[in-house]
């Protein structure tokens, strides 16, 4: 078969053509793996930058998942600047957490106020994106009083 011809699909496989099927599959994969969530969401925050996976990203994601599920309580991340530490911990992780546990709260803080505001704005952009809303808009959204610059600090 030269490519997938949906019109010639076996009738038992027509469920593949159901509207939103692939979005559901992506949502489920992202729900099962924080690392997968990051890779899928990357284009929302960095549309002109290709996501380049690395062992440090995998390690940070794995440890943040361990915190999420209560397997560890304390985590110190020591990686050089520009290795995605802020994006992973302060932007992607809270957004991912809120897809499963919308009642969880996060506190943004930094040695400089502009950094905590920067990360909260990026997190808000991710949550308000069509990509996030198609998958988890029914689970989590920002209330009016949260939806302003600095409100997610």
N, C-alpha and C positions, 0 to 999 in steps of 0.2 A: 504494500500500500504506500503510495507516494504522499506522505503527510496524512494528517488526520482530517478525514472528511466527515463532519458531523452529520451530514444528511444520510450517510451510509452506516451509521452506528447500529450495532445490534440493538434491538428494542430493549433488552435487559440493561443496556448501558446508557440509555437516554437520560438517566438521572444526572449524568455528567453535564448535560445541557441546561439543567435547572438554573435559573437566574440566581446569582450570588453564591453558587457552589464553591468556586475557587476562593472567594473572599472568606467563606466559612472555613475552608481548609487552611488558609493562611492564618486566620484568627486562632484556630486550634493549635497549629504549630507554634505560634508566638506565645500562646498561653502555656504551653508545655516547656518552653525554653526561653529564658531571659536573653540569651545570646541570639536566638532566632528573632526575638522581638526587636533587638537592637539592629540587626541586619535589615529587617523589613522596614523599620522606621527611619533608617539612616537618610533616605532620600528626602524626607520631609524637612529635616534641619540642615542638611548639607547637599542640596540638589546638584551642585557642580563638582562635588568631590566623590570619587569612587570609594566605597567602603573597602578597606583593606584589613582583613582579619589578621589576628596575631595571637600568639600564646598569652601575652599579657592581657588582652581583651577577654579571652576565654577564661583565664584565671580569675580576673575581677568579676566577671559575670557569674562564674560558679560560686564564688564566695558571697556575692550579694544574694544569690538564690538561697544559699545556706542560712543567711540571716533571715530572709523572708519566711523560711519554713522552720525557724527556731533551732536549727542545728548548731549555730554558733551565735554568740551574743555580742562579741566585740571584734572589730576588724580595723586594722591599720593598713592603709595602702600606700606603699612607697614606690612610686614610679616617677621617672623624669617628667618635666613639663611637656605638654603637647602629646601625651600618650592616652588621651580620652578619659582621664580620671574624672574630671568635672562633668563631662557629658554623660558618662555611664552612671555615676553616683547621684548627681543632682538633677539630671534631666530625664534620661531614659528609665532609670530605676523607679522613681516615684510614679511616673506614668504607667509603667508596667504593673506596679503594685496595685494601683487604683483600679485596674481592670479586674482584679480578683477580690480585692478587699477595699472597696470604696470608702470605708469608714476610717482607714488609716490616715494618719496625719504626719506631715514632714515639716521640719524647721530648716529653713535655709539660713546659713550664717557663713561669714567669711571674715578675713582680716580687713577686707574692703567692701563697703556696701555695694559698690557697682558690680562686683562679681556675683553676689547673691541675687541681685536684681537681674543681671544678665541671664543667670541660670533659670530663675523662675519664669522669666519671659520666654525663654526657649521651651521650657516645659509646657507653658500655656499654649505656645504655638503648636506644639506637637499634639496636645489634647484637642485643640480646636481644629486641627487639620481634617480634611475630608477622609484621609487614610484612617485616622484614629476613630473618627465619628462613625464611619461605615462599619467598623468592627466592634466598637465598644461604646458608642454613643448612648445605647440603651442601658449601660451599666454605670457610666460615670460621665459627668459633665460639670463644668464650673458654674457655681451660682453667681448671680450678679455682683454680689459684694466681693467675691474672690477674683472676678475678672477685670483686674486693673493692674497696672505696673506696680510691682513690689508687694502685691497682696499674697503671693505664694511664698514670701520670705519666711 
